[in-house]
Amino acid sequence: MRDASINLRVEPGQRDLINHAARILGKNRSDFMLEAACERAKAVILDQVYFQLSDQQYQSFVALLDAPEEFNQGLNQLMAVTPPWTKKPKQ
């Protein structure tokens, strides 16, 4: 159940744009904005390239990177597929 609120002040044109997009997707404004904000928040978090580790965590991380790779049949099959953009068109 939603019990927290977020209030925004927007320009009328921004509100109208959001309302229009929400209607296209069959959503109300709140659901549309919440979904869009959460998607963007996840993208920002996933794009982070800097992370901090303790000495022990760093050693474990380096050990995983240095370990020999394990055989992965699915990955091998995927890498063997010729991408469609490299195939020559049939004449």
N, CA, C and O atoms as CSV, one atom per row, in Angstrom:
chain,resi,resn,atom,element,x,y,z
A,1,MET,N,N,0.838,-1.180,0.000
A,1,MET,CA,C,0.000,0.000,0.000
A,1,MET,C,C,0.881,1.241,0.000
A,1,MET,O,O,1.863,1.318,0.739
A,2,ARG,N,N,0.535,2.180,-0.808
A,2,ARG,CA,C,1.296,3.426,-0.886
A,2,ARG,C,C,0.871,4.343,0.256
A,2,ARG,O,O,-0.301,4.694,0.389
A,3,ASP,N,N,1.840,4.719,1.068
A,3,ASP,CA,C,1.495,5.624,2.162
A,3,ASP,C,C,2.442,6.812,2.274
A,3,ASP,O,O,2.330,7.609,3.205
A,4,ALA,N,N,3.371,6.935,1.335
A,4,ALA,CA,C,4.262,8.091,1.303
A,4,ALA,C,C,3.898,8.930,0.085
A,4,ALA,O,O,3.411,8.410,-0.920
A,5,SER,N,N,4.140,10.232,0.187
A,5,SER,CA,C,3.800,11.096,-0.938
A,5,SER,C,C,5.018,11.878,-1.403
A,5,SER,O,O,5.939,12.156,-0.635
A,6,ILE,N,N,4.994,12.222,-2.680
A,6,ILE,CA,C,5.998,13.073,-3.302
A,6,ILE,C,C,5.222,14.153,-4.044
A,6,ILE,O,O,4.385,13.844,-4.893
A,7,ASN,N,N,5.488,15.396,-3.736
A,7,ASN,CA,C,4.783,16.498,-4.379
A,7,ASN,C,C,5.728,17.253,-5.304
A,7,ASN,O,O,6.883,17.506,-4.959
A,8,LEU,N,N,5.233,17.603,-6.463
A,8,LEU,CA,C,6.033,18.329,-7.454
A,8,LEU,C,C,5.262,19.545,-7.941
A,8,LEU,O,O,4.036,19.514,-8.056
A,9,ARG,N,N,5.983,20.602,-8.222
A,9,ARG,CA,C,5.406,21.768,-8.901
A,9,ARG,C,C,5.951,21.735,-10.322
A,9,ARG,O,O,7.161,21.651,-10.535
A,10,VAL,N,N,5.047,21.802,-11.284
A,10,VAL,CA,C,5.444,21.738,-12.686
A,10,VAL,C,C,4.768,22.857,-13.466
A,10,VAL,O,O,3.797,23.462,-13.011
A,11,GLU,N,N,5.303,23.113,-14.639
A,11,GLU,CA,C,4.668,24.062,-15.542
A,11,GLU,C,C,3.477,23.378,-16.204
A,11,GLU,O,O,3.484,22.159,-16.374
A,12,PRO,N,N,2.466,24.135,-16.574
A,12,PRO,CA,C,1.286,23.520,-17.203
A,12,PRO,C,C,1.634,22.682,-18.435
A,12,PRO,O,O,1.035,21.628,-18.650
A,13,GLY,N,N,2.590,23.132,-19.241
A,13,GLY,CA,C,2.972,22.360,-20.420
A,13,GLY,C,C,3.581,21.022,-20.057
A,13,GLY,O,O,3.346,20.025,-20.739
A,14,GLN,N,N,4.365,20.992,-18.982
A,14,GLN,CA,C,4.957,19.732,-18.516
A,14,GLN,C,C,3.862,18.781,-18.041
A,14,GLN,O,O,3.875,17.592,-18.360
A,15,ARG,N,N,2.917,19.319,-17.274
A,15,ARG,CA,C,1.806,18.497,-16.790
A,15,ARG,C,C,1.018,17.922,-17.952
A,15,ARG,O,O,0.665,16.743,-17.951
A,16,ASP,N,N,0.741,18.764,-18.950
A,16,ASP,CA,C,-0.030,18.304,-20.108
A,16,ASP,C,C,0.712,17.214,-20.877
A,16,ASP,O,O,0.108,16.238,-21.324
A,17,LEU,N,N,2.012,17.384,-21.028
A,17,LEU,CA,C,2.831,16.377,-21.706
A,17,LEU,C,C,2.773,15.048,-20.960
A,17,LEU,O,O,2.586,13.996,-21.572
A,18,ILE,N,N,2.933,15.096,-19.647
A,18,ILE,CA,C,2.893,13.883,-18.828
A,18,ILE,C,C,1.520,13.235,-18.893
A,18,ILE,O,O,1.404,12.017,-19.029
A,19,ASN,N,N,0.479,14.057,-18.796
A,19,ASN,CA,C,-0.881,13.522,-18.872
A,19,ASN,C,C,-1.123,12.828,-20.211
A,19,ASN,O,O,-1.730,11.758,-20.264
A,20,HIS,N,N,-0.646,13.442,-21.286
A,20,HIS,CA,C,-0.851,12.867,-22.621
A,20,HIS,C,C,-0.151,11.518,-22.737
A,20,HIS,O,O,-0.735,10.547,-23.218
A,21,ALA,N,N,1.101,11.462,-22.295
A,21,ALA,CA,C,1.850,10.202,-22.360
A,21,ALA,C,C,1.191,9.132,-21.497
A,21,ALA,O,O,1.103,7.974,-21.905
A,22,ALA,N,N,0.733,9.506,-20.320
A,22,ALA,CA,C,0.074,8.545,-19.429
A,22,ALA,C,C,-1.188,7.988,-20.083
A,22,ALA,O,O,-1.449,6.786,-20.024
A,23,ARG,N,N,-1.971,8.876,-20.710
A,23,ARG,CA,C,-3.203,8.422,-21.386
A,23,ARG,C,C,-2.887,7.439,-22.503
A,23,ARG,O,O,-3.597,6.450,-22.684
A,24,ILE,N,N,-1.818,7.709,-23.253
A,24,ILE,CA,C,-1.434,6.802,-24.345
A,24,ILE,C,C,-1.180,5.400,-23.809
A,24,ILE,O,O,-1.528,4.410,-24.452
A,25,LEU,N,N,-0.570,5.318,-22.623
A,25,LEU,CA,C,-0.262,4.014,-22.034
A,25,LEU,C,C,-1.393,3.465,-21.174
A,25,LEU,O,O,-1.269,2.381,-20.605
A,26,GLY,N,N,-2.483,4.196,-21.076
A,26,GLY,CA,C,-3.619,3.739,-20.273
A,26,GLY,C,C,-3.343,3.778,-18.783
A,26,GLY,O,O,-3.858,2.955,-18.026
A,27,LYS,N,N,-2.528,4.739,-18.361
A,27,LYS,CA,C,-2.170,4.863,-16.948
A,27,LYS,C,C,-2.637,6.210,-16.434
A,27,LYS,O,O,-2.898,7.130,-17.209
A,28,ASN,N,N,-2.739,6.317,-15.122
A,28,ASN,CA,C,-2.988,7.632,-14.552
A,28,ASN,C,C,-1.654,8.339,-14.368
A,28,ASN,O,O,-0.598,7.712,-14.446
A,29,ARG,N,N,-1.703,9.637,-14.127
A,29,ARG,CA,C,-0.489,10.440,-14.036
A,29,ARG,C,C,0.444,9.931,-12.949
A,29,ARG,O,O,1.651,9.832,-13.174
A,30,SER,N,N,-0.081,9.610,-11.790
A,30,SER,CA,C,0.770,9.156,-10.677
A,30,SER,C,C,1.501,7.865,-11.026
A,30,SER,O,O,2.708,7.752,-10.809
A,31,ASP,N,N,0.768,6.890,-11.568
A,31,ASP,CA,C,1.408,5.627,-11.929
A,31,ASP,C,C,2.464,5.829,-13.010
A,31,ASP,O,O,3.544,5.242,-12.952
A,32,PHE,N,N,2.140,6.667,-13.998
A,32,PHE,CA,C,3.091,6.939,-15.076
A,32,PHE,C,C,4.362,7.583,-14.525
A,32,PHE,O,O,5.469,7.158,-14.857
A,33,MET,N,N,4.206,8.604,-13.687
A,33,MET,CA,C,5.365,9.314,-13.153
A,33,MET,C,C,6.181,8.425,-12.226
A,33,MET,O,O,7.411,8.464,-12.257
A,34,LEU,N,N,5.517,7.632,-11.409
A,34,LEU,CA,C,6.225,6.746,-10.495
A,34,LEU,C,C,7.023,5.706,-11.267
A,34,LEU,O,O,8.180,5.439,-10.939
A,35,GLU,N,N,6.414,5.118,-12.289
A,35,GLU,CA,C,7.112,4.127,-13.100
A,35,GLU,C,C,8.321,4.754,-13.808
A,35,GLU,O,O,9.408,4.176,-13.813
A,36,ALA,N,N,8.130,5.929,-14.402
A,36,ALA,CA,C,9.222,6.601,-15.115
A,36,ALA,C,C,10.345,6.974,-14.151
A,36,ALA,O,O,11.520,6.794,-14.469
A,37,ALA,N,N,9.995,7.486,-12.991
A,37,ALA,CA,C,11.019,7.882,-12.018
A,37,ALA,C,C,11.787,6.671,-11.509
A,37,ALA,O,O,13.006,6.737,-11.353
A,38,CYS,N,N,11.100,5.573,-11.249
A,38,CYS,CA,C,11.777,4.366,-10.763
A,38,CYS,C,C,12.687,3.772,-11.840
A,38,CYS,O,O,13.790,3.319,-11.533
A,39,GLU,N,N,12.241,3.768,-13.086
A,39,GLU,CA,C,13.096,3.268,-14.176
A,39,GLU,C,C,14.357,4.103,-14.283
A,39,GLU,O,O,15.450,3.559,-14.437
A,40,ARG,N,N,14.219,5.417,-14.203
A,40,ARG,CA,C,15.387,6.299,-14.296
A,40,ARG,C,C,16.300,6.122,-13.095
A,40,ARG,O,O,17.522,6.117,-13.243
A,41,ALA,N,N,15.725,5.976,-11.911
A,41,ALA,CA,C,16.535,5.775,-10.703
A,41,ALA,C,C,17.341,4.485,-10.800
A,41,ALA,O,O,18.519,4.461,-10.442
A,42,LYS,N,N,16.724,3.427,-11.274
A,42,LYS,CA,C,17.437,2.160,-11.440
A,42,LYS,C,C,18.573,2.306,-12.453
A,42,LYS,O,O,19.665,1.780,-12.239
A,43,ALA,N,N,18.320,3.015,-13.549
A,43,ALA,CA,C,19.349,3.205,-14.567
A,43,ALA,C,C,20.537,3.977,-14.007
A,43,ALA,O,O,21.689,3.644,-14.284
A,44,VAL,N,N,20.255,5.003,-13.224
A,44,VAL,CA,C,21.331,5.796,-12.619
A,44,VAL,C,C,22.164,4.929,-11.685
A,44,VAL,O,O,23.394,4.984,-11.704
A,45,ILE,N,N,21.493,4.138,-10.878
A,45,ILE,CA,C,22.202,3.276,-9.927
A,45,ILE,C,C,23.030,2.231,-10.667
A,45,ILE,O,O,24.176,1.976,-10.294
A,46,LEU,N,N,22.470,1.628,-11.704
A,46,LEU,CA,C,23.181,0.593,-12.447
A,46,LEU,C,C,24.347,1.150,-13.258
A,46,LEU,O,O,25.278,0.415,-13.589
A,47,ASP,N,N,24.303,2.439,-13.580
A,47,ASP,CA,C,25.377,3.047,-14.352
A,47,ASP,C,C,26.586,3.439,-13.511
A,47,ASP,O,O,27.583,3.927,-14.043
A,48,GLN,N,N,26.504,3.234,-12.233
A,48,GLN,CA,C,27.618,3.613,-11.375
A,48,GLN,C,C,28.809,2.703,-11.632
A,48,GLN,O,O,28.664,1.481,-11.657
A,49,VAL,N,N,29.958,3.277,-11.821
A,49,VAL,CA,C,31.150,2.483,-12.076
A,49,VAL,C,C,32.108,2.510,-10.894
A,49,VAL,O,O,33.057,1.728,-10.843
A,50,TYR,N,N,31.866,3.397,-9.954
A,50,TYR,CA,C,32.720,3.491,-8.772
A,50,TYR,C,C,32.017,2.796,-7.620
A,50,TYR,O,O,30.849,3.070,-7.340
A,51,PHE,N,N,32.711,1.919,-6.968
A,51,PHE,CA,C,32.153,1.303,-5.775
A,51,PHE,C,C,33.282,1.056,-4.792
A,51,PHE,O,O,34.428,0.835,-5.184
A,52,GLN,N,N,32.951,1.095,-3.533
A,52,GLN,CA,C,33.948,0.945,-2.482
A,52,GLN,C,C,33.867,-0.443,-1.875
A,52,GLN,O,O,32.780,-0.969,-1.637
A,53,LEU,N,N,35.033,-1.031,-1.627
A,53,LEU,CA,C,35.101,-2.351,-1.017
A,53,LEU,C,C,36.090,-2.311,0.136
A,53,LEU,O,O,37.063,-1.558,0.129
A,54,SER,N,N,35.812,-3.133,1.108
A,54,SER,CA,C,36.797,-3.296,2.185
A,54,SER,C,C,37.981,-4.078,1.608
A,54,SER,O,O,37.889,-4.604,0.499
A,55,ASP,N,N,39.086,-4.158,2.348
A,55,ASP,CA,C,40.244,-4.922,1.866
A,55,ASP,C,C,39.867,-6.370,1.584
A,55,ASP,O,O,40.282,-6.940,0.575
A,56,GLN,N,N,39.086,-6.957,2.470
A,56,GLN,CA,C,38.682,-8.360,2.294
A,56,GLN,C,C,37.774,-8.502,1.067
A,56,GLN,O,O,37.937,-9.439,0.286
A,57,GLN,N,N,36.829,-7.587,0.893
A,57,GLN,CA,C,35.949,-7.646,-0.266
A,57,GLN,C,C,36.747,-7.453,-1.557
A,57,GLN,O,O,36.478,-8.114,-2.561
A,58,TYR,N,N,37.721,-6.551,-1.530
A,58,TYR,CA,C,38.540,-6.305,-2.712
A,58,TYR,C,C,39.333,-7.556,-3.089
A,58,TYR,O,O,39.412,-7.909,-4.266
A,59,GLN,N,N,39.913,-8.219,-2.104
A,59,GLN,CA,C,40.676,-9.440,-2.374
A,59,GLN,C,C,39.782,-10.527,-2.974
A,59,GLN,O,O,40.191,-11.240,-3.890
A,60,SER,N,N,38.569,-10.645,-2.455
A,60,SER,CA,C,37.619,-11.619,-3.006
A,60,SER,C,C,37.243,-11.262,-4.437
A,60,SER,O,O,37.134,-12.136,-5.296
A,61,PHE,N,N,37.047,-9.975,-4.686
A,61,PHE,CA,C,36.701,-9.500,-6.028
A,61,PHE,C,C,37.830,-9.800,-7.016
A,61,PHE,O,O,37.583,-10.313,-8.108
A,62,VAL,N,N,39.047,-9.484,-6.637
A,62,VAL,CA,C,40.201,-9.731,-7.502
A,62,VAL,C,C,40.367,-11.225,-7.752
A,62,VAL,O,O,40.700,-11.635,-8.864
A,63,ALA,N,N,40.139,-12.035,-6.734
A,63,ALA,CA,C,40.255,-13.486,-6.897
A,63,ALA,C,C,39.241,-13.995,-7.922
A,63,ALA,O,O,39.559,-14.867,-8.731
A,64,LEU,N,N,38.027,-13.457,-7.890
A,64,LEU,CA,C,37.014,-13.851,-8.878
A,64,LEU,C,C,37.426,-13.434,-10.284
A,64,LEU,O,O,37.227,-14.187,-11.238
A,65,LEU,N,N,37.999,-12.239,-10.419
A,65,LEU,CA,C,38.438,-11.771,-11.737
A,65,LEU,C,C,39.596,-12.596,-12.271
A,65,LEU,O,O,39.684,-12.847,-13.473
A,66,ASP,N,N,40.490,-13.020,-11.373
A,66,ASP,CA,C,41.681,-13.761,-11.782
A,66,ASP,C,C,41.432,-15.257,-11.955
A,66,ASP,O,O,42.253,-15.957,-12.548
A,67,ALA,N,N,40.323,-15.740,-11.450
A,67,ALA,CA,C,40.040,-17.177,-11.523
A,67,ALA,C,C,39.804,-17.582,-12.974
A,67,ALA,O,O,39.277,-16.796,-13.762
A,68,PRO,N,N,40.193,-18.803,-13.329
A,68,PRO,CA,C,39.935,-19.258,-14.704
A,68,PRO,C,C,38.429,-19.329,-14.941
A,68,PRO,O,O,37.655,-19.656,-14.041
A,69,GLU,N,N,38.042,-19.020,-16.150
A,69,GLU,CA,C,36.616,-19.026,-16.452
A,69,GLU,C,C,36.088,-20.452,-16.482
A,69,GLU,O,O,36.792,-21.392,-16.851
A,70,GLU,N,N,34.842,-20.585,-16.086
A,70,GLU,CA,C,34.194,-21.889,-16.101
A,70,GLU,C,C,33.519,-22.074,-17.457
A,70,GLU,O,O,33.089,-21.108,-18.087
A,71,PHE,N,N,33.434,-23.317,-17.890
A,71,PHE,CA,C,32.772,-23.628,-19.153
A,71,PHE,C,C,31.298,-23.250,-19.041
A,71,PHE,O,O,30.639,-23.550,-18.046
A,72,ASN,N,N,30.797,-22.590,-20.075
A,72,ASN,CA,C,29.393,-22.173,-20.095
A,72,ASN,C,C,28.833,-22.501,-21.477
A,72,ASN,O,O,29.047,-21.764,-22.439
A,73,GLN,N,N,28.117,-23.615,-21.558
A,73,GLN,CA,C,27.588,-24.090,-22.843
A,73,GLN,C,C,26.673,-23.056,-23.482
A,73,GLN,O,O,26.755,-22.815,-24.687
A,74,GLY,N,N,25.807,-22.447,-22.691
A,74,GLY,CA,C,24.879,-21.457,-23.239
A,74,GLY,C,C,25.607,-20.269,-23.828
A,74,GLY,O,O,25.243,-19.787,-24.901
A,75,LEU,N,N,26.632,-19.791,-23.140
A,75,LEU,CA,C,27.412,-18.668,-23.644
A,75,LEU,C,C,28.146,-19.056,-24.927
A,75,LEU,O,O,28.201,-18.269,-25.872
A,76,ASN,N,N,28.706,-20.255,-24.964
A,76,ASN,CA,C,29.390,-20.725,-26.169
A,76,ASN,C,C,28.434,-20.790,-27.358
A,76,ASN,O,O,28.799,-20.404,-28.469
A,77,GLN,N,N,27.219,-21.273,-27.134
A,77,GLN,CA,C,26.233,-21.342,-28.209
A,77,GLN,C,C,25.853,-19.940,-28.676
A,77,GLN,O,O,25.731,-19.689,-29.875
A,78,LEU,N,N,25.669,-19.041,-27.733
A,78,LEU,CA,C,25.311,-17.671,-28.083
A,78,LEU,C,C,26.411,-17.010,-28.906
A,78,LEU,O,O,26.131,-16.344,-29.903
A,79,MET,N,N,27.638,-17.193,-28.498
A,79,MET,CA,C,28.752,-16.558,-29.211
A,79,MET,C,C,28.980,-17.173,-30.585
A,79,MET,O,O,29.620,-16.550,-31.432
A,80,ALA,N,N,28.472,-18.383,-30.830
A,80,ALA,CA,C,28.637,-19.039,-32.125
A,80,ALA,C,C,27.601,-18.571,-33.145
A,80,ALA,O,O,27.740,-18.852,-34.335
A,81,VAL,N,N,26.581,-17.873,-32.701
A,81,VAL,CA,C,25.535,-17.400,-33.617
A,81,VAL,C,C,26.062,-16.201,-34.405
A,81,VAL,O,O,26.652,-15.278,-33.842
A,82,THR,N,N,25.836,-16.235,-35.721
A,82,THR,CA,C,26.241,-15.118,-36.568
A,82,THR,C,C,25.193,-14.015,-36.441
A,82,THR,O,O,24.015,-14.255,-36.702
A,83,PRO,N,N,25.602,-12.817,-36.048
A,83,PRO,CA,C,24.634,-11.718,-35.905
A,83,PRO,C,C,23.980,-11.400,-37.241
A,83,PRO,O,O,24.643,-11.441,-38.278
A,84,PRO,N,N,22.690,-11.084,-37.233
A,84,PRO,CA,C,21.981,-10.833,-38.493
A,84,PRO,C,C,22.573,-9.678,-39.289
A,84,PRO,O,O,22.476,-9.672,-40.516
A,85,TRP,N,N,23.176,-8.712,-38.635
A,85,TRP,CA,C,23.717,-7.557,-39.355
A,85,TRP,C,C,25.023,-7.877,-40.085
A,85,TRP,O,O,25.517,-7.055,-40.857
A,86,THR,N,N,25.590,-9.078,-39.843
A,86,THR,CA,C,26.812,-9.456,-40.552
A,86,THR,C,C,26.534,-10.466,-41.663
A,86,THR,O,O,27.429,-10.798,-42.442
A,87,LYS,N,N,25.299,-10.954,-41.736
A,87,LYS,CA,C,24.950,-11.910,-42.776
A,87,LYS,C,C,24.749,-11.181,-44.110
A,87,LYS,O,O,24.201,-10.080,-44.163
A,88,LYS,N,N,25.200,-11.819,-45.159
A,88,LYS,CA,C,25.001,-11.256,-46.488
A,88,LYS,C,C,23.573,-11.518,-46.931
A,88,LYS,O,O,23.062,-12.621,-46.737
A,89,PRO,N,N,22.919,-10.530,-47.521
A,89,PRO,CA,C,21.531,-10.741,-47.983
A,89,PRO,C,C,21.486,-11.750,-49.118
A,89,PRO,O,O,22.406,-11.835,-49.932
A,90,LYS,N,N,20.392,-12.518,-49.159
A,90,LYS,CA,C,20.215,-13.509,-50.232
A,90,LYS,C,C,19.883,-12.778,-51.516
A,90,LYS,O,O,19.126,-11.807,-51.522
A,91,GLN,N,N,20.463,-13.260,-52.605
A,91,GLN,CA,C,20.224,-12.617,-53.903
A,91,GLN,C,C,19.399,-13.478,-54.808
A,91,GLN,O,O,19.107,-13.086,-55.937
